[in-house]
Amino acid sequence: MVDTRIAIVGAGIAGISAAHRLYQNGFKNFVILEAKDQIGGRIRSIKFDNNWIELGAQWIHGQQGNILYDFADKNELIADLTKDFGLEANGFFCTDDGDLIESNLVRDLIVYVDEKKEDIRNIDEINFNVFEYFRAAFDDFVRSRVDSEEIIESDLETINLLRKVFRWFIIYEVIDNSCDNLRELSSLSYIEWHNCFGTVDLINLKNGYVSVLNKLVEDFPFENHLRLNTVVERISTTFDYTSASIELKLIDNSVNSREENHFEYFDHVILTSSLGFLKANLTTGFFDFDLPDRKSAIIKALGFSAINKVYLYFDRPFWIKETKGFQILWSNISDQHSYSMSEPKVLNDWENQAQKFPSWVYCIQGFDRVYNQPNMLMAWIGSYGAKQIESLDDDEIAECLTEVLETIVPQSCRLIGSVIAKPSKIFCTRWNSEPYVLGSYSNRTLEYGHLCSDNHRHNIEILSEPLRYKDIIKPSIDHNLQTKSDWPLIHFAGEATDFEFYSTTHGAMQSGFREANRIIEFHRSKLKN
């Protein structure tokens, strides 16, 4: 057991959880290989103004059955749930003409389509286009509120308002699912994902998400097992007539490093790379062998797109005390592209329609207040806008969003006499440009749904199934390695490999524990035999 040499690729929460579980069970001959100069993966907390902001994972999602919540609660990492719960998609609903919308129709429609979203689990068909489903629900709601046989001017105003609210809902779902547009998203994204119920849905951490990682690594000599700035360039297998192992080609990625490539050998590798990285590197030579056809097909078919966040820090708030956020109801939504969040064929199509702002702005859902940051607002941006924004510099983004806020925020929601000044500090994420991430988190596409049989759990089991020796090299009938043909060489972890909790940190944590347990049980069973 002690001599089993294990590499963990990636020091995100999946990799660190795997390391924690291995060490606690006596497997201490492992190394964590991290390409960047810091741990965390898609957890990235930074200290600002004596508190924290999250550039990556934002909240713990739910309580019941959530192993990450249980861990954080046990170690007193969680913020006060009675007052410091997460705020998302909340606050004032404003048009892009600066009008405050207080109509009950806004909440009525959102509640209605949210209920329809829950109903997806009860539909016999398991793989259908969710945009068309939501569009039909919207049409039903409109018919219930408007007499279609005798539409008067007030009805037209009602329909126009409802269309704006519906598009806000579509932007919300695009961001929540980290997809490019809902036309490509499968109903499986709502069927397979499991909600961890509790008193609070979105749970903040008192000292940033990084506090979870810091607490995990307290239980073992983490620094002795960690190598930062270490890129795995290629995974190969080696064998002779008595043993099989995995060969990793490693590159020192640190600044001013002159070390050339070198190779190291392991009995097991736990690969925690993002689905985005796997999709981009199926045929680049990262794997020096072909993955099984079914596993490759699932990696290609699963969705993995980008969402980004922009934090705006103001020297003093311009908003009134009771503000929870500003949600934007965009106008001019008759265009099919804007309605479904499909990317315009020409990037300046928005401007051609006399839009006020660059096209990426219309992929913003709104501006939310930020936990423990009283002078800060945060904008979520999804779809093609999340990718477009990554090519812009922070100053250009800040200038544009200041203009957006000046346009949408009604005077009644501002402190008396407040002019919205440009923020003094901006933090903008660029997850699609991160070479070892290439997006945000996974989703279930229609293409993925087409691969599913009645047992759709089986696809994710195939994705997470380790590559055994026999999957990579078919030993001849007289080969001494026949006895090692079932040896699990390469293990797959990360949020995308969890069936119920994909897209979450607790799914990533669970996957790291799962693969560590798989190695532990494999060697225990060998000892018994």
C-alpha positions as CSV (number, residue, x, y, z in Angstrom):
1,M,0.0,0.0,0.0
2,V,2.7,2.5,1.1
3,D,4.7,1.9,-2.1
4,T,1.9,2.5,-4.5
5,R,3.0,5.6,-6.5
6,I,0.1,7.9,-7.3
7,A,-0.1,11.2,-9.3
8,I,-3.0,13.6,-8.9
9,V,-3.2,16.0,-11.8
10,G,-4.7,19.3,-10.6
11,A,-4.9,21.0,-7.2
12,G,-8.5,22.0,-7.3
13,I,-11.0,20.7,-4.8
14,A,-11.3,17.3,-6.6
15,G,-7.6,16.7,-6.5
16,I,-7.1,18.0,-2.9
17,S,-10.1,15.8,-1.7
18,A,-8.5,12.8,-3.4
19,A,-5.2,13.5,-1.7
20,H,-6.9,14.0,1.7
21,R,-8.7,10.6,1.4
22,L,-5.6,8.7,0.3
23,Y,-3.5,10.1,3.1
24,Q,-6.1,9.3,5.7
25,N,-6.1,5.7,4.5
26,G,-2.3,5.2,4.6
27,F,-1.5,5.9,0.9
28,K,1.2,8.5,1.4
29,N,3.3,8.0,-1.8
30,F,1.5,10.5,-4.0
31,V,2.2,13.9,-5.6
32,I,-0.2,16.6,-6.7
33,L,0.8,18.1,-10.0
34,E,-0.6,21.6,-10.5
35,A,0.1,23.6,-13.8
36,K,-0.5,27.0,-12.2
37,D,1.3,28.9,-9.4
38,Q,-1.6,28.5,-7.0
39,I,-4.0,25.8,-5.8
40,G,-7.8,26.0,-6.1
41,G,-8.6,25.2,-9.8
42,R,-12.0,26.8,-10.3
43,I,-12.0,28.0,-6.7
44,R,-10.3,31.4,-6.7
45,S,-10.8,33.6,-3.6
46,I,-9.0,36.9,-3.4
47,K,-8.8,39.2,-0.4
48,F,-10.1,42.7,-1.0
49,D,-11.0,45.6,1.3
50,N,-10.6,43.3,4.4
51,N,-13.0,40.7,3.0
52,W,-13.2,38.2,0.1
53,I,-14.5,38.1,-3.4
54,E,-14.9,34.9,-5.4
55,L,-13.5,34.9,-8.9
56,G,-14.5,31.2,-9.3
57,A,-17.0,29.1,-7.3
58,Q,-19.4,31.5,-5.6
59,W,-21.5,29.5,-3.1
60,I,-22.2,26.2,-1.5
61,H,-25.4,25.0,-3.1
62,G,-27.8,23.6,-0.6
63,Q,-27.5,21.5,2.6
64,Q,-29.1,18.1,2.7
65,G,-26.9,15.4,1.3
66,N,-24.2,18.0,0.5
67,I,-20.8,16.6,1.7
68,L,-19.1,20.0,1.2
69,Y,-21.7,21.8,3.3
70,D,-21.3,19.1,6.1
71,F,-17.5,19.6,6.0
72,A,-17.8,23.4,6.1
73,D,-20.4,23.4,8.8
74,K,-18.4,21.0,11.0
75,N,-15.4,23.3,10.7
76,E,-17.4,26.5,11.3
77,L,-16.6,28.0,7.9
78,I,-20.1,29.0,7.0
79,A,-21.5,32.5,7.2
80,D,-24.6,33.3,9.4
81,L,-27.5,31.6,7.5
82,T,-30.1,33.9,9.1
83,K,-28.8,37.0,7.4
84,D,-25.7,36.3,5.2
85,F,-27.2,33.9,2.6
86,G,-26.3,34.4,-1.0
87,L,-28.2,36.9,-3.1
88,E,-28.7,36.1,-6.8
89,A,-31.1,37.5,-9.4
90,N,-32.7,39.6,-6.8
91,G,-33.6,43.3,-6.2
92,F,-35.1,45.9,-8.4
93,F,-36.3,45.0,-12.0
94,C,-35.4,47.9,-14.3
95,T,-35.8,48.5,-18.0
96,D,-32.9,49.8,-20.1
97,D,-34.9,53.1,-20.3
98,G,-34.4,53.5,-16.5
99,D,-37.9,52.6,-15.5
100,L,-38.5,50.7,-12.3
101,I,-41.0,47.9,-12.9
102,E,-43.1,47.0,-9.8
103,S,-45.8,45.0,-11.5
104,N,-46.8,41.7,-10.0
105,L,-46.6,40.3,-13.5
106,V,-42.8,40.1,-13.2
107,R,-42.8,37.8,-10.2
108,D,-45.9,35.9,-11.4
109,L,-44.2,35.0,-14.7
110,I,-40.9,34.0,-13.0
111,V,-42.7,31.8,-10.5
112,Y,-44.7,30.2,-13.3
113,V,-41.7,29.3,-15.5
114,D,-39.8,28.2,-12.4
115,E,-42.7,25.8,-11.6
116,K,-42.6,24.6,-15.2
117,K,-38.9,24.0,-14.8
118,E,-39.6,21.7,-11.9
119,D,-42.2,19.8,-13.9
120,I,-39.5,18.7,-16.4
121,R,-38.6,15.9,-14.0
122,N,-42.2,14.5,-14.4
123,I,-42.2,14.4,-18.2
124,D,-41.8,10.9,-19.8
125,E,-39.5,12.2,-22.6
126,I,-36.0,12.7,-21.2
127,N,-34.2,14.6,-23.9
128,F,-35.8,17.7,-25.4
129,N,-35.0,21.3,-26.3
130,V,-35.6,23.3,-23.2
131,F,-35.8,26.6,-25.0
132,E,-38.9,25.5,-26.9
133,Y,-40.3,24.0,-23.7
134,F,-39.9,27.3,-21.9
135,R,-41.2,29.3,-24.9
136,A,-44.4,27.2,-24.9
137,A,-44.8,27.8,-21.2
138,F,-44.4,31.5,-21.8
139,D,-47.0,31.5,-24.5
140,D,-49.4,29.7,-22.2
141,F,-48.9,32.3,-19.5
142,V,-49.5,35.2,-21.9
143,R,-52.7,33.6,-23.1
144,S,-53.9,33.3,-19.5
145,R,-53.4,37.1,-19.0
146,V,-54.4,38.5,-22.4
147,D,-57.7,38.1,-24.3
148,S,-56.2,37.1,-27.7
149,E,-59.5,37.8,-29.5
150,E,-59.6,41.5,-28.6
151,I,-56.2,42.8,-27.9
152,I,-56.2,46.5,-26.7
153,E,-53.3,48.9,-26.2
154,S,-52.9,47.9,-22.6
155,D,-52.6,44.3,-23.6
156,L,-49.8,45.2,-26.0
157,E,-47.9,46.9,-23.1
158,T,-48.5,43.8,-20.9
159,I,-47.2,41.5,-23.7
160,N,-44.1,43.7,-24.2
161,L,-43.3,43.7,-20.5
162,L,-43.7,39.9,-20.3
163,R,-41.4,39.3,-23.2
164,K,-38.7,41.4,-21.4
165,V,-39.2,39.3,-18.3
166,F,-39.1,36.1,-20.2
167,R,-35.8,37.1,-21.9
168,W,-34.4,37.9,-18.4
169,F,-35.4,34.4,-17.4
170,I,-33.6,33.0,-20.5
171,I,-30.4,34.8,-19.7
172,Y,-30.6,33.5,-16.1
173,E,-30.9,29.9,-17.2
174,V,-28.1,30.3,-19.8
175,I,-25.8,31.6,-17.0
176,D,-27.0,29.0,-14.4
177,N,-26.3,26.2,-16.8
178,S,-23.1,27.6,-18.2
179,C,-24.3,27.0,-21.8
180,D,-24.1,29.1,-25.0
181,N,-27.9,29.1,-25.5
182,L,-30.9,27.1,-24.4
183,R,-31.6,25.7,-27.8
184,E,-28.6,23.3,-27.3
185,L,-29.4,22.4,-23.7
186,S,-31.1,19.1,-22.9
187,S,-33.9,18.6,-20.4
188,L,-31.4,16.2,-18.8
189,S,-29.7,19.2,-17.3
190,Y,-32.8,19.5,-15.1
191,I,-33.5,15.8,-14.7
192,E,-30.1,14.6,-13.7
193,W,-29.1,17.5,-11.4
194,H,-30.0,16.9,-7.8
195,N,-30.9,19.8,-5.5
196,C,-29.6,19.6,-1.9
197,F,-32.6,21.0,-0.1
198,G,-32.4,23.0,3.2
199,T,-33.3,26.3,4.7
200,V,-30.9,28.2,2.4
201,D,-30.0,27.5,-1.2
202,L,-26.9,29.7,-1.7
203,I,-24.5,29.6,1.2
204,N,-21.6,32.0,1.7
205,L,-18.3,31.2,3.4
206,K,-17.1,33.5,6.1
207,N,-13.5,33.6,4.9
208,G,-13.8,32.8,1.2
209,Y,-14.1,29.5,-0.6
210,V,-10.4,29.0,-0.1
211,S,-11.1,28.4,3.6
212,V,-12.5,25.0,2.6
213,L,-9.2,24.1,0.8
214,N,-7.1,25.4,3.7
215,K,-9.1,23.2,6.1
216,L,-8.8,20.1,3.9
217,V,-5.0,20.4,3.7
218,E,-4.6,20.9,7.5
219,D,-4.9,17.2,8.0
220,F,-1.8,16.1,6.1
221,P,1.6,17.5,5.1
222,F,0.2,19.0,2.0
223,E,3.2,21.1,1.0
224,N,5.4,17.9,0.9
225,H,3.1,16.4,-1.8
226,L,2.4,19.5,-3.9
227,R,4.3,20.7,-7.0
228,L,3.1,24.0,-8.5
229,N,4.0,25.2,-12.0
230,T,4.2,21.6,-13.2
231,V,2.4,20.9,-16.5
232,V,1.5,17.4,-17.6
233,E,2.1,17.6,-21.3
234,R,1.5,13.9,-22.2
235,I,0.2,10.7,-20.6
236,S,1.6,7.4,-21.8
237,T,1.8,3.9,-20.7
238,T,4.9,1.8,-20.3
239,F,5.3,-1.9,-19.6
240,D,7.7,-4.8,-19.5
241,Y,7.0,-8.4,-18.8
242,T,6.5,-8.0,-15.1
243,S,4.9,-4.6,-14.6
244,A,2.8,-1.8,-16.1
245,S,2.9,1.9,-15.2
246,I,1.9,5.3,-16.5
247,E,4.5,7.7,-17.9
248,L,3.9,11.4,-17.4
249,K,5.9,13.9,-19.5
250,L,6.2,17.0,-17.2
251,I,7.2,20.6,-17.9
252,D,8.3,23.1,-15.4
253,N,6.0,26.1,-16.0
254,S,7.6,28.5,-13.5
255,V,9.0,31.8,-14.5
256,N,12.7,31.8,-15.6
257,S,12.8,28.0,-15.4
258,R,15.5,26.4,-17.5
259,E,14.6,22.8,-16.6
260,E,13.9,20.7,-19.7
261,N,11.1,18.1,-20.0
262,H,11.4,15.1,-17.8
263,F,9.4,11.9,-17.2
264,E,8.0,10.3,-14.1
265,Y,6.3,7.0,-13.6
266,F,3.2,6.1,-11.5
267,D,1.0,3.1,-10.7
268,H,-2.1,5.2,-10.8
269,V,-3.0,8.7,-12.1
270,I,-6.1,10.6,-10.9
271,L,-6.9,13.1,-13.6
272,T,-9.0,16.0,-12.4
273,S,-8.7,18.2,-15.5
274,S,-11.8,20.2,-16.5
275,L,-14.2,18.8,-19.1
276,G,-13.2,21.8,-21.2
277,F,-9.6,20.7,-21.1
278,L,-10.4,17.1,-22.0
279,K,-12.6,18.2,-24.9
280,A,-9.8,20.4,-26.3
281,N,-7.1,17.7,-25.9
282,L,-8.7,14.5,-27.0
283,T,-6.6,14.5,-30.2
284,T,-3.7,16.8,-29.4
285,G,-1.4,14.0,-28.1
286,F,-2.1,14.7,-24.4
287,F,-3.2,11.1,-24.3
288,D,-0.6,9.0,-26.1
289,F,-3.2,6.4,-26.9
290,D,-6.9,6.3,-28.0
291,L,-9.5,6.6,-25.3
292,P,-12.3,4.0,-25.6
293,D,-14.9,5.2,-28.3
294,R,-17.8,5.5,-25.8
295,K,-15.8,7.6,-23.4
296,S,-14.5,9.9,-26.2
297,A,-18.1,10.3,-27.5
298,I,-19.4,11.3,-24.1
299,I,-16.6,13.9,-23.6
300,K,-17.3,15.4,-27.0
301,A,-21.1,15.5,-26.4
302,L,-21.3,17.0,-22.9
303,G,-21.5,20.7,-22.8
304,F,-18.9,23.0,-21.2
305,S,-19.2,26.7,-21.9
306,A,-18.1,29.9,-20.1
307,I,-19.7,32.3,-17.8
308,N,-17.9,35.3,-16.3
309,K,-18.3,37.7,-13.5
310,V,-17.4,41.4,-13.3
311,Y,-17.0,43.0,-9.8
312,L,-17.3,46.8,-9.7
313,Y,-16.0,48.5,-6.6
314,F,-17.2,52.1,-5.9
315,D,-15.6,54.5,-3.5
316,R,-19.1,55.0,-2.1
317,P,-22.4,53.3,-2.9
318,F,-24.9,55.2,-5.2
319,W,-27.8,52.9,-4.3
320,I,-30.3,53.2,-1.6
321,K,-30.0,51.0,1.6
322,E,-32.7,48.4,0.7
323,T,-31.1,47.6,-2.7
324,K,-30.4,43.9,-3.2
325,G,-29.5,44.3,-6.8
326,F,-30.6,45.6,-10.2
327,Q,-32.1,43.1,-12.7
328,I,-32.2,44.3,-16.3
329,L,-35.3,44.0,-18.6
330,W,-33.8,44.6,-22.0
331,S,-35.9,46.2,-24.8
332,N,-35.9,45.4,-28.6
333,I,-36.2,41.7,-28.0
334,S,-38.1,40.8,-31.1
335,D,-35.0,39.6,-32.8
336,Q,-34.7,35.8,-32.6
337,H,-31.0,35.9,-31.6
338,S,-31.7,38.1,-28.6
339,Y,-34.7,36.0,-27.6
340,S,-32.9,32.6,-27.5
341,M,-29.4,33.9,-26.6
342,S,-28.0,32.6,-29.9
343,E,-25.0,34.6,-31.1
344,P,-25.8,37.1,-33.8
345,K,-24.2,36.1,-37.2
346,V,-22.5,39.4,-37.3
347,L,-21.1,40.8,-34.0
348,N,-22.5,44.3,-34.7
349,D,-26.0,43.1,-35.4
350,W,-27.1,44.7,-32.1
351,E,-25.7,48.0,-33.2
352,N,-27.4,47.7,-36.5
353,Q,-30.7,47.5,-34.6
354,A,-30.0,50.8,-32.9
355,Q,-29.0,49.1,-29.7
356,K,-27.4,51.3,-27.0
357,F,-24.5,49.1,-26.1
358,P,-22.1,46.6,-27.5
359,S,-23.6,43.1,-28.1
360,W,-21.9,41.5,-25.1
361,V,-23.7,43.8,-22.7
362,Y,-27.1,42.2,-23.6
363,C,-25.8,38.9,-22.2
364,I,-25.8,40.4,-18.7
365,Q,-28.6,39.4,-16.4
366,G,-28.2,42.2,-13.9
367,F,-26.0,43.5,-11.0
368,D,-26.1,41.8,-7.6
369,R,-24.9,42.9,-4.2
370,V,-21.9,41.1,-2.9
371,Y,-21.5,39.4,0.5
372,N,-19.4,41.5,2.9
373,Q,-18.6,44.0,0.3
374,P,-20.9,47.0,0.9
375,N,-19.4,49.1,-1.9
376,M,-19.5,46.5,-4.6
377,L,-21.8,45.2,-7.3
378,M,-21.3,42.1,-9.4
379,A,-22.5,41.3,-12.9
380,W,-23.0,37.8,-14.3
381,I,-22.5,37.5,-18.0
382,G,-23.1,34.4,-20.1
383,S,-23.5,33.0,-23.7
384,Y,-21.4,34.6,-26.4
385,G,-21.0,37.7,-24.3
386,A,-18.9,35.8,-21.7
387,K,-16.4,35.0,-24.5
388,Q,-16.4,38.5,-26.1
389,I,-15.7,40.3,-22.9
390,E,-12.4,38.3,-22.5
391,S,-10.8,40.2,-25.3
392,L,-11.5,43.6,-23.7
393,D,-9.4,45.4,-21.2
394,D,-10.7,46.1,-17.7
395,D,-10.9,49.9,-18.3
396,E,-13.1,49.5,-21.4
397,I,-15.4,47.1,-19.5
398,A,-15.7,49.5,-16.5
399,E,-16.5,52.5,-18.8
400,C,-19.2,50.5,-20.6
401,L,-20.8,49.1,-17.4
402,T,-20.8,52.6,-15.8
403,E,-22.9,53.8,-18.7
404,V,-25.2,50.8,-18.4
405,L,-25.8,51.5,-14.7
406,E,-26.4,55.2,-15.4
407,T,-29.0,54.2,-18.0
408,I,-30.9,51.5,-16.1
409,V,-30.9,52.6,-12.5
410,P,-33.9,54.8,-11.7
411,Q,-33.5,57.9,-9.7
412,S,-35.8,56.5,-7.0
413,C,-33.2,53.7,-6.4
414,R,-30.3,56.1,-6.0
415,L,-29.2,58.1,-3.0
416,I,-30.3,61.7,-3.4
417,G,-28.1,63.6,-5.8
418,S,-26.1,60.5,-6.7
419,V,-24.3,60.5,-10.0
420,I,-23.0,57.0,-10.9
421,A,-19.2,57.5,-11.1
422,K,-16.9,55.0,-12.8
423,P,-15.9,52.3,-10.3
424,S,-12.4,52.8,-8.8
425,K,-11.6,49.1,-9.0
426,I,-12.8,46.3,-11.3
427,F,-12.2,42.5,-11.2
428,C,-13.2,40.6,-14.4
429,T,-12.9,36.9,-14.8
430,R,-11.8,35.3,-18.1
431,W,-12.4,31.6,-17.6
432,N,-12.6,30.7,-21.3
433,S,-9.1,31.9,-21.8
434,E,-7.7,29.8,-18.9
435,P,-5.7,27.2,-20.8
436,Y,-6.2,24.5,-18.2
437,V,-9.9,25.2,-17.8
438,L,-11.4,26.6,-21.0
439,G,-14.8,27.4,-19.6
440,S,-16.7,27.3,-16.3
441,Y,-18.6,24.1,-15.7
442,S,-20.4,21.3,-17.4
443,N,-24.0,20.8,-18.7
444,R,-26.1,18.3,-20.5
445,T,-26.6,19.0,-24.2
446,L,-29.1,17.5,-26.7
447,E,-26.2,15.8,-28.4
448,Y,-25.3,14.1,-25.0
449,G,-29.0,13.2,-24.6
450,H,-28.9,11.3,-27.9
451,L,-26.2,9.0,-26.5
452,C,-28.4,8.1,-23.5
453,S,-30.4,4.9,-23.2
454,D,-33.1,4.4,-20.6
455,N,-30.3,4.2,-18.0
456,H,-28.8,7.7,-18.6
457,R,-26.7,7.3,-15.4
458,H,-24.6,4.8,-17.3
459,N,-23.0,7.5,-19.5
460,I,-21.5,9.3,-16.6
461,E,-20.4,5.9,-15.1
462,I,-18.5,5.3,-18.4
463,L,-17.0,8.8,-18.2
464,S,-15.8,8.3,-14.7
465,E,-14.7,4.7,-15.2
466,P,-10.9,4.3,-14.9
467,L,-8.8,3.2,-17.9
468,R,-7.5,-0.2,-17.1
469,Y,-4.4,-1.8,-18.6
470,K,-6.6,-3.8,-20.9
471,D,-8.4,-0.7,-22.2
472,I,-5.1,0.8,-23.5
473,I,-3.0,-2.2,-24.5
474,K,-4.4,-5.6,-25.4
475,P,-2.0,-8.1,-24.0
476,S,-1.2,-11.2,-26.0
477,I,-2.5,-14.5,-24.8
478,D,1.0,-15.5,-23.4
479,H,1.8,-12.1,-22.0
480,N,2.8,-12.1,-18.4
481,L,0.8,-8.9,-17.9
482,Q,-2.5,-10.8,-18.3
483,T,-2.7,-10.8,-14.5
484,K,-2.6,-7.0,-14.5
485,S,-5.2,-6.5,-17.2
486,D,-7.8,-5.1,-14.7
487,W,-5.3,-2.8,-13.0
488,P,-6.9,0.7,-13.0
489,L,-4.2,3.0,-14.4
490,I,-5.9,6.4,-15.1
491,H,-8.8,7.7,-13.0
492,F,-11.2,10.5,-14.0
493,A,-12.4,13.0,-11.4
494,G,-13.9,16.5,-11.4
495,E,-17.4,18.0,-11.3
496,A,-18.4,16.7,-14.8
497,T,-17.8,13.1,-13.7
498,D,-20.5,13.2,-11.0
499,F,-24.0,12.2,-12.1
500,E,-26.2,14.2,-9.7
501,F,-23.9,17.1,-8.6
502,Y,-22.1,18.1,-11.8
503,S,-21.3,21.8,-12.1
504,T,-20.8,22.1,-8.3
505,T,-17.9,22.1,-5.9
506,H,-19.6,19.4,-3.8
507,G,-19.8,17.3,-7.0
508,A,-16.0,17.9,-7.5
509,M,-15.2,17.0,-3.9
510,Q,-17.3,13.9,-4.1
511,S,-15.5,12.8,-7.3
512,G,-12.1,13.1,-5.7
513,F,-13.2,11.0,-2.7
514,R,-14.7,8.5,-5.2
515,E,-11.5,7.9,-7.1
516,A,-9.4,7.8,-4.0
517,N,-11.7,5.2,-2.6
518,R,-11.5,3.2,-5.8
519,I,-7.7,3.0,-5.5
520,I,-7.9,2.1,-1.8
521,E,-10.5,-0.6,-2.4
522,F,-8.6,-2.0,-5.3
523,H,-5.5,-2.6,-3.2
524,R,-7.4,-3.9,-0.2
525,S,-9.0,-6.5,-2.4
526,K,-5.6,-7.5,-3.8
527,L,-4.4,-8.0,-0.2
528,K,-7.4,-10.3,0.5
529,N,-6.6,-12.4,-2.5
